[in-house]
Amino acid sequence: MVLVLNGVLQEECPPDTRSLYHAHPVYRETAAQLLAIPNKVIGPVGLLYVQQRELAATVPHDKNVNILGSDDVTTCLIVVVRHSGSGAVALAHLDGSGTDEAVCTMVQRVQELALGYPEGRIELQLIGGFTDPRHYSEELFYNVMTSFHKHPVEIDLTLACVGELNTTIRGGIHWPIIYGIGVNTKTGEIFPATFPDKGPDQPLRCSRFLTGVSQVLDIYDCSLGLLRIGPFNYEPLRGVDLWLEQSDEFILQHLSTSPDVEPPHFVMQIRATLKYIQDNQFPAVTVFRDNRPHYYRRDEHSGIWTPVRY
């Protein structure tokens, strides 16, 4: 009984988004406020981009990160956990894998970063998902809410822009309205956003969810200002050569949970990832030599994440 909705401690988790909005109309209002904000295109300087099946946490005084962000969300959810007293914030891009562990890690990170600061509440914000034909988004919403509800800490849901409220209909097809968001780490402000530059090691990072690595990876150490990828391994992807021979339409239809509404670069990104997997069938050997992560630090002059030995 630790999920707090509209200021009231809940005994049970809402079974779906419609029930949430029906019982607590205030969430319709806060979602509408987010939807009214124009989408921003965010460049790489000061950005820490969080890929699918990743999470990252930081604090307002982190000089390396001004914005935590993620996009390309269709049936996935962006989850933001923030401590109201310290401003410590974590963001994850969840797709249904590793949810319980990710929720625990996010809350733990935010609590650790909030130590010594004024008291505050742990606030939860959920953005993404839509009324997709296979109901993936609803299932994920319920699983994420249940994970937070099971957590021993009281958690205030302050924003839920999900499901039907994040859905528009064009040409008879349901589309997500918001595909991505940024969080201003200094103020906690959330805004719709897209990120043309998604940071380093994209094919490597995407390889994890294409090959079925279920863990949600914590990619950032804010005390050191280091973006950290890996080490991890995956099983060789059977038939990767065959996948790469297929048409764009085939890849779209078979490797997307929502083929009708993917962003235009989806297939290109999948192809790049498949090629990476083809070239690196055993990343523990070819990518993470000596079991060392890939570390990146923000370059003071360019503002871009650059590789470092650590």
C-alpha positions as CSV (number, residue, x, y, z in Angstrom):
1,M,0.0,0.0,0.0
2,V,2.6,2.5,-1.0
3,L,1.4,4.1,-4.2
4,V,-0.1,7.5,-3.5
5,L,-2.7,8.7,-6.1
6,N,-3.9,12.3,-5.8
7,G,-2.6,12.5,-2.3
8,V,-4.4,9.3,-1.1
9,L,-2.5,6.1,-0.2
10,Q,-3.9,3.3,-2.3
11,E,-4.7,-0.2,-1.2
12,E,-4.9,-1.5,-4.8
13,C,-3.2,-0.6,-8.0
14,P,-5.5,0.7,-10.8
15,P,-5.9,-2.1,-13.3
16,D,-5.6,0.1,-16.4
17,T,-5.2,3.7,-17.5
18,R,-8.9,4.3,-18.0
19,S,-9.6,3.3,-14.3
20,L,-6.9,5.7,-13.2
21,Y,-8.3,8.6,-15.1
22,H,-11.9,7.8,-14.1
23,A,-11.1,7.6,-10.4
24,H,-8.6,10.5,-10.4
25,P,-9.5,13.1,-13.1
26,V,-6.7,15.3,-11.9
27,Y,-4.3,13.2,-13.9
28,R,-6.2,14.1,-17.1
29,E,-5.5,17.8,-16.3
30,T,-1.8,17.3,-15.7
31,A,-1.5,15.2,-18.8
32,A,-3.3,17.9,-20.8
33,Q,-0.8,20.5,-19.5
34,L,2.1,18.3,-20.8
35,L,0.5,17.7,-24.1
36,A,0.0,21.5,-24.6
37,I,3.8,22.1,-24.4
38,P,5.4,22.3,-27.9
39,N,7.9,19.6,-28.7
40,K,11.5,20.7,-28.4
41,V,14.3,19.3,-30.6
42,I,17.3,18.9,-28.2
43,G,20.9,18.9,-29.2
44,P,23.7,16.8,-27.7
45,V,25.2,19.5,-25.4
46,G,24.2,18.9,-21.8
47,L,22.1,15.9,-22.8
48,L,22.2,12.4,-21.2
49,Y,20.2,10.3,-23.6
50,V,18.6,7.1,-22.1
51,Q,18.1,4.3,-24.6
52,Q,15.4,1.5,-24.4
53,R,16.2,-0.8,-21.4
54,E,18.4,1.8,-19.8
55,L,18.1,4.1,-16.8
56,A,20.1,7.0,-15.5
57,A,20.0,9.2,-12.3
58,T,21.5,12.5,-11.4
59,V,21.2,15.7,-9.3
60,P,20.6,19.4,-10.1
61,H,24.2,20.4,-9.5
62,D,25.6,17.9,-12.0
63,K,27.6,20.2,-14.3
64,N,27.7,17.5,-17.0
65,V,23.9,17.0,-17.4
66,N,21.2,19.6,-17.9
67,I,18.7,17.3,-19.6
68,L,17.8,13.6,-19.1
69,G,15.9,12.4,-22.1
70,S,14.5,9.5,-24.1
71,D,12.4,9.2,-27.2
72,D,11.2,6.7,-29.9
73,V,8.6,5.5,-27.4
74,T,5.6,3.9,-28.9
75,T,4.4,1.0,-26.7
76,C,7.2,1.6,-24.2
77,L,7.0,3.9,-21.1
78,I,9.3,6.6,-20.0
79,V,9.4,6.5,-16.2
80,V,10.7,9.4,-14.1
81,V,11.3,9.2,-10.4
82,R,12.2,12.4,-8.6
83,H,12.8,13.5,-5.0
84,S,11.0,16.8,-4.4
85,G,13.4,17.9,-1.6
86,S,16.7,17.5,-3.4
87,G,15.7,17.4,-7.0
88,A,17.5,14.1,-7.5
89,V,16.0,12.5,-10.6
90,A,16.1,9.2,-12.4
91,L,14.7,8.4,-15.9
92,A,14.2,5.0,-17.5
93,H,12.9,3.8,-20.8
94,L,11.0,0.6,-20.0
95,D,9.7,-2.0,-22.4
96,G,8.5,-4.7,-20.0
97,S,11.8,-6.4,-19.4
98,G,13.5,-6.1,-16.0
99,T,10.8,-3.8,-14.7
100,D,10.9,-4.8,-11.0
101,E,14.6,-4.5,-10.8
102,A,14.6,-1.2,-12.6
103,V,12.0,0.3,-10.3
104,C,14.0,-0.7,-7.3
105,T,17.2,0.7,-8.7
106,M,15.6,4.0,-9.7
107,V,14.1,4.5,-6.2
108,Q,17.4,3.5,-4.6
109,R,19.5,5.8,-6.7
110,V,17.2,8.7,-6.0
111,Q,17.2,8.0,-2.3
112,E,21.0,7.8,-2.2
113,L,21.3,11.0,-4.1
114,A,18.8,12.8,-1.8
115,L,20.7,11.9,1.4
116,G,21.5,15.0,3.4
117,Y,19.0,17.1,1.6
118,P,15.7,18.5,3.0
119,E,12.9,16.0,3.3
120,G,10.8,15.5,0.4
121,R,8.5,13.1,-1.4
122,I,9.4,10.5,-4.0
123,E,7.4,11.5,-7.1
124,L,6.6,9.3,-10.1
125,Q,5.8,10.5,-13.6
126,L,4.8,8.1,-16.4
127,I,4.8,9.2,-20.0
128,G,4.3,7.2,-23.2
129,G,2.4,4.3,-24.5
130,F,-0.9,4.7,-26.4
131,T,-4.0,2.7,-27.2
132,D,-2.1,0.2,-29.4
133,P,-4.1,-2.6,-31.1
134,R,-2.3,-5.3,-29.1
135,H,-2.6,-3.6,-25.8
136,Y,1.1,-3.7,-25.1
137,S,1.0,-0.3,-23.5
138,E,-1.7,-1.1,-21.1
139,E,0.0,-4.3,-19.9
140,L,3.2,-2.4,-19.4
141,F,1.4,0.4,-17.5
142,Y,-0.1,-2.1,-15.1
143,N,3.3,-3.9,-14.6
144,V,5.1,-0.6,-13.9
145,M,2.4,0.6,-11.5
146,T,2.4,-2.8,-9.7
147,S,6.2,-2.7,-9.3
148,F,6.0,0.7,-7.7
149,H,3.0,-0.4,-5.6
150,K,5.0,-3.3,-4.2
151,H,7.9,-1.0,-3.3
152,P,8.1,-0.3,0.5
153,V,8.6,3.5,0.0
154,E,5.6,5.8,-0.4
155,I,5.6,7.1,-4.0
156,D,3.4,9.9,-5.3
157,L,2.2,9.6,-8.8
158,T,2.2,13.2,-10.0
159,L,1.9,12.7,-13.8
160,A,0.5,10.0,-16.0
161,C,0.4,10.9,-19.7
162,V,-0.3,7.4,-21.0
163,G,-2.7,5.3,-22.9
164,E,-5.8,7.0,-24.3
165,L,-4.6,10.5,-23.2
166,N,-1.4,10.0,-25.3
167,T,-3.3,8.8,-28.3
168,T,-4.6,10.5,-31.5
169,I,-6.3,9.0,-34.5
170,R,-5.1,9.7,-38.0
171,G,-6.3,7.8,-41.0
172,G,-8.1,5.4,-38.8
173,I,-4.9,4.4,-37.0
174,H,-4.1,5.1,-33.4
175,W,-0.8,7.1,-33.0
176,P,1.1,8.2,-29.9
177,I,1.1,12.0,-29.4
178,I,4.3,12.2,-27.4
179,Y,7.2,10.0,-28.6
180,G,9.8,11.4,-26.1
181,I,10.4,13.7,-23.2
182,G,13.2,15.6,-21.7
183,V,13.6,16.4,-18.0
184,N,15.3,19.6,-17.0
185,T,17.6,18.3,-14.2
186,K,17.9,21.7,-12.6
187,T,14.2,22.4,-12.3
188,G,12.5,19.0,-12.7
189,E,10.4,20.4,-15.6
190,I,9.2,17.8,-18.1
191,F,8.6,18.6,-21.7
192,P,7.9,16.7,-25.0
193,A,11.2,16.3,-26.9
194,T,13.0,14.5,-29.7
195,F,16.7,13.9,-29.7
196,P,18.4,13.6,-33.1
197,D,21.7,12.8,-31.4
198,K,21.3,9.9,-29.0
199,G,24.8,9.8,-27.7
200,P,27.7,7.3,-28.1
201,D,27.6,3.5,-28.8
202,Q,24.0,3.5,-30.2
203,P,24.2,0.2,-32.1
204,L,25.9,-1.5,-29.1
205,R,23.3,-0.2,-26.7
206,C,20.4,-1.2,-29.0
207,S,21.9,-4.7,-29.4
208,R,20.8,-5.5,-25.8
209,F,17.1,-5.5,-26.5
210,L,17.3,-7.1,-29.9
211,T,19.3,-10.0,-28.5
212,G,17.0,-10.4,-25.4
213,V,19.3,-9.1,-22.6
214,S,16.5,-8.4,-20.1
215,Q,18.3,-6.2,-17.5
216,V,17.7,-2.5,-17.5
217,L,21.2,-1.0,-17.6
218,D,22.2,1.9,-15.2
219,I,24.4,3.9,-17.5
220,Y,25.6,6.9,-15.5
221,D,27.6,7.7,-12.4
222,C,26.9,11.3,-11.6
223,S,29.5,11.5,-8.8
224,L,32.2,10.9,-11.4
225,G,30.4,12.4,-14.4
226,L,30.9,9.2,-16.4
227,L,28.6,7.6,-18.9
228,R,29.2,3.9,-18.6
229,I,28.2,1.3,-21.2
230,G,28.6,-2.4,-20.3
231,P,30.2,-4.7,-19.9
232,F,27.5,-7.2,-21.0
233,N,27.3,-10.2,-23.2
234,Y,24.5,-11.6,-25.4
235,E,23.9,-14.8,-27.3
236,P,24.7,-14.8,-31.0
237,L,21.6,-13.8,-32.9
238,R,20.6,-16.7,-35.0
239,G,19.7,-15.8,-38.6
240,V,21.2,-12.3,-38.3
241,D,22.5,-12.6,-41.9
242,L,19.0,-13.5,-43.1
243,W,17.4,-10.6,-41.2
244,L,19.8,-8.2,-42.9
245,E,18.7,-9.5,-46.3
246,Q,15.1,-8.7,-45.7
247,S,13.2,-5.6,-47.0
248,D,12.6,-2.6,-44.8
249,E,8.9,-3.4,-44.7
250,F,9.6,-7.0,-43.5
251,I,11.9,-5.7,-40.7
252,L,9.3,-3.1,-39.7
253,Q,6.5,-5.6,-39.5
254,H,8.5,-8.3,-37.6
255,L,10.8,-6.3,-35.3
256,S,8.4,-3.6,-34.1
257,T,5.6,-3.8,-31.5
258,S,3.8,-1.0,-33.4
259,P,4.8,-1.1,-37.1
260,D,2.2,1.4,-38.2
261,V,3.5,4.3,-36.0
262,E,7.3,3.9,-35.7
263,P,9.4,7.0,-36.4
264,P,11.0,7.2,-39.9
265,H,14.5,6.2,-38.7
266,F,13.3,2.9,-37.0
267,V,14.4,0.5,-39.7
268,M,17.7,2.3,-40.3
269,Q,18.5,2.0,-36.6
270,I,17.5,-1.7,-36.5
271,R,19.7,-2.4,-39.5
272,A,22.6,-0.7,-38.0
273,T,22.1,-2.7,-34.8
274,L,21.8,-6.0,-36.7
275,K,25.0,-5.2,-38.5
276,Y,26.7,-4.5,-35.2
277,I,25.5,-7.8,-33.8
278,Q,26.7,-9.6,-37.0
279,D,30.1,-8.0,-36.6
280,N,30.3,-8.6,-32.8
281,Q,28.7,-12.0,-32.0
282,F,30.5,-12.2,-28.7
283,P,30.8,-8.7,-27.2
284,A,32.5,-10.0,-24.1
285,V,35.4,-10.9,-26.4
286,T,35.4,-8.2,-29.2
287,V,33.8,-5.2,-27.5
288,F,34.5,-5.3,-23.7
289,R,38.0,-6.6,-23.7
290,D,39.3,-7.4,-20.2
291,N,35.7,-7.0,-19.1
292,R,36.1,-3.2,-19.2
293,P,33.1,-0.9,-19.7
294,H,33.1,1.8,-22.3
295,Y,33.4,5.1,-20.4
296,Y,32.6,8.5,-21.7
297,R,33.1,11.9,-20.2
298,R,31.6,15.2,-21.2
299,D,34.2,17.2,-23.2
300,E,34.4,20.7,-21.6
301,H,34.9,22.5,-25.0
302,S,32.5,20.7,-27.3
303,G,30.0,19.5,-24.7
304,I,29.9,16.0,-26.4
305,W,30.4,12.7,-24.7
306,T,34.0,11.5,-25.5
307,P,35.6,8.2,-24.8
308,V,38.0,8.0,-21.8
309,R,40.1,5.4,-20.1
310,Y,39.1,4.9,-16.5
